[in-house]
Amino acid sequence: MNWYEIVLIVSSGLFLFSTIASLFFGEVDVDLDVNADFLLSDVISFKGLLHFAIGFSLTLTLMRGATFTSVGIGVLTGIIFVAVLYYLYKMVYRKLEQNIKYTNEIKEMDAEVYFWNENQKIGEVFVTLEGRPVTITLQGAEGINLEKGQKIKVSGTRQLVYPVNFII
C-alpha cells in the first residue's frame, strides 16, 4: 500500500467520523486558531486540511502513482476541494443568517394569550420567533380583560410585550 492511499484512508475516515459526530453530538470544534484575515482562517482549519488531503490523495490514487504531473494535479484538486468547502460553508451560513433574525424588538406581532392574571394585569402570550413558538411576559393596562386563547397583537421586546389591539 502506498503512502497516498494511507493518507486517503485516514483523511476519509477522519472526515466521516467528524461528520457523524457533528450530526449526532453537535459541532466538533477542532479547528486551528489562526490569527489571520477571514478567508485564511477559514481555509486553514482541520476541515480544510482534511478536504485538501482527500482531494490530493484521491488524485494520486486515481492516477496510480506519485509523479511530478500527478502531484501538481493533486495539489490543484486539493485546493479545489478546499475552495468548494469554503463556499459551501459560506452559502449555508448566509442561509442560516437569513432565517434567524437576531432582533430584540417586537413590532405588532400576532400573539395568543396563554395565561392572564386579572388582578396584577400581567400574563404570558405565545408568539412565533425565528420559526418556533415561545412564551413572553405580557404587561397589561387598566381596563384590559384578557382570556386564555384570545388572539391579540403585541409590541415590545423579547422579555416583555404590551397589547397593541385585539384581533376579533
Secondary structure, 3 states (H helix, E strand, C coil): CCHHHHHHHHHHHHHHHHHHHHHHHCCCCCCCCCCCCHHHHHHCCHHHHHHHHHHHHHHHHHCCCCCHHHHHHHHHHHHHHHHHHHHHHHHHHHHHHHHCCCCCEEEEEEEEEEEEECCCCEEEEEEEECCEEEEEEEECCCCCCCCCCCEEEEEEECCEEEEEEECC
